[in-house]
Amino acid sequence: MPRTDNDTWDLATSVGATATMVAAARAIATKAPHRLIEDRFAEPLVRAVGVDFFTRWASGDLVAADVDDDESGWKLEHMPDAMAARTRFFDTFFQEATQAGIRQAVILASGLDARAYRLAWPADMTVFEIDQPQVIEFKTATLAALGAVPKADLRVVAVDLRHDWPKALLRAGFDTSRPTAWIAEGLFGYLPPAAQDRLLDNITALSADGSRLGCEAVPDMSQLDLEKAREMMRRATARWRQHGFDLEFADLGYEGERNDVGAYLNRLGWRSAAIRMSQLLADNGIAAIPQTNDSVSVADTIYYSSVLSV
Ligand SMILES: C[S@@+](CC[C@H](N)C(=O)[O-])C[C@H]1O[C@@H](n2cnc3c(N)ncnc32)[C@H](O)[C@@H]1O
């Protein structure tokens, strides 16, 4: 089903299912021989969501290579390595931010992110998580039932990021006078281009000097044959359907020209460093993910680490 302006979801449906998918990839990466990441909450969270396809994948009962479509460059098989590199990037981002003295963090589109429970935060750290209500409520309740305890002062903010989330964040105790470390991991592609800009404007308006932002930007699709890319994604998800899971991934994201995140942030006063997924993989000693001409390549995704200096 195509997206609508006020659509909602839980962790088994629509955009919410992508949070379960990336958590399943983290569960697999956690068990990989290279052990780049350790997210011990990922597998129990995926199990609790109860999408059999992702539970079987996370637990090793379903092998990605048996599911992936040979023709499509968009493969489940690449995801655990990509998510390991991405998780490391954002874990390091928070580590460096706290080492620099930042004590307030916001995880935008937190999904099944368990950083508030698994990172070694300073004792006086406050972490805000923002996602849709059903996502926030499910994760918080499931982790509590598992006996997990946040390692920071965790404040959850159940609100849609297309709505007035700054108001909800302020109501939850966010302090605009303190520098903040923000992350937006796996979010922008699910926001219309104008909503992405508005989000960055709002982050900037709420940020004290010295705040930091880590974010993942959608790869440039201007050279891509979009119809072909959609077709490749549909081929991949048709195979998922054969294995019992029905999600039309091609319908979840927003196409259309987007502002370049680095240039946009620069105009707002942020100074950024950018790195591609292909480089993150190489830096972590992980094999390259092949780039194809007819699919949005995970390898081309860009990660920004920015500091606000007004
Ligand atoms: C791919 S998942 C990423 C989750 C998490 N950041 C991670 O990397 O594990 C996308 C997340 O974005 C959230 N999301 C997308 N659009 C949103 C919106 N308009 N408001 C709130 N959350 C949104 C979804 O609910 C989902 O949890």
The ligand as an SDF file (V2000), in Angstrom:
LIG
                    3D

 27 29  0  0  0  0  0  0  0  0999 V2000
   14.7600    1.3950    9.3100 C   0  0  0  0  0  0  0  0  0  0  0  0
   13.9740    1.7030   10.8260 S   0  0  0  0  0  0  0  0  0  0  0  0
   15.3600    2.3160   11.7410 C   0  0  0  0  0  0  0  0  0  0  0  0
   15.1790    2.1590   13.2380 C   0  0  0  0  0  0  0  0  0  0  0  0
   16.4200    2.4950   14.0640 C   0  0  0  0  0  0  0  0  0  0  0  0
   16.8870    3.8290   13.8380 N   0  0  0  0  0  0  0  0  0  0  0  0
   17.5100    1.4930   13.7520 C   0  0  0  0  0  0  0  0  0  0  0  0
   18.4230    1.8250   12.9860 O   0  0  0  0  0  0  0  0  0  0  0  0
   17.4290    0.3880   14.2720 O   0  0  0  0  0  0  0  0  0  0  0  0
   13.0080    3.1500   10.4940 C   0  0  0  0  0  0  0  0  0  0  0  0
   12.3580    3.7330   11.7430 C   0  0  0  0  0  0  0  0  0  0  0  0
   11.8930    5.0290   11.4100 O   0  0  0  0  0  0  0  0  0  0  0  0
   10.6950    5.2310   12.1000 C   0  0  0  0  0  0  0  0  0  0  0  0
    9.9800    6.2930   11.3920 N   0  0  0  0  0  0  0  0  0  0  0  0
    9.8850    6.4700   10.0500 C   0  0  0  0  0  0  0  0  0  0  0  0
    9.1020    7.5200    9.7880 N   0  0  0  0  0  0  0  0  0  0  0  0
    8.7070    8.0310   10.9800 C   0  0  0  0  0  0  0  0  0  0  0  0
    7.8670    9.1060   11.3560 C   0  0  0  0  0  0  0  0  0  0  0  0
    7.2720    9.8680   10.4420 N   0  0  0  0  0  0  0  0  0  0  0  0
    7.6810    9.3290   12.6650 N   0  0  0  0  0  0  0  0  0  0  0  0
    8.2680    8.5580   13.6060 C   0  0  0  0  0  0  0  0  0  0  0  0
    9.0740    7.5020   13.3070 N   0  0  0  0  0  0  0  0  0  0  0  0
    9.2830    7.2490   12.0090 C   0  0  0  0  0  0  0  0  0  0  0  0
    9.9970    3.8870   12.0160 C   0  0  0  0  0  0  0  0  0  0  0  0
    8.9490    3.7480   12.9360 O   0  0  0  0  0  0  0  0  0  0  0  0
   11.1620    2.9440   12.2540 C   0  0  0  0  0  0  0  0  0  0  0  0
   11.3140    2.6620   13.6110 O   0  0  0  0  0  0  0  0  0  0  0  0
  1  2  1  0
  2  3  1  0
  2 10  1  0
  3  4  1  0
  4  5  1  0
  5  6  1  0
  5  7  1  0
  7  8  2  0
  7  9  1  0
 10 11  1  0
 11 12  1  0
 11 26  1  0
 12 13  1  0
 13 14  1  0
 13 24  1  0
 14 15  1  0
 14 23  1  0
 15 16  2  0
 16 17  1  0
 17 18  1  0
 17 23  2  0
 18 19  1  0
 18 20  2  0
 20 21  1  0
 21 22  2  0
 22 23  1  0
 24 25  1  0
 24 26  1  0
 26 27  1  0
M  CHG  2   2   1   9  -1
M  END
$$$$
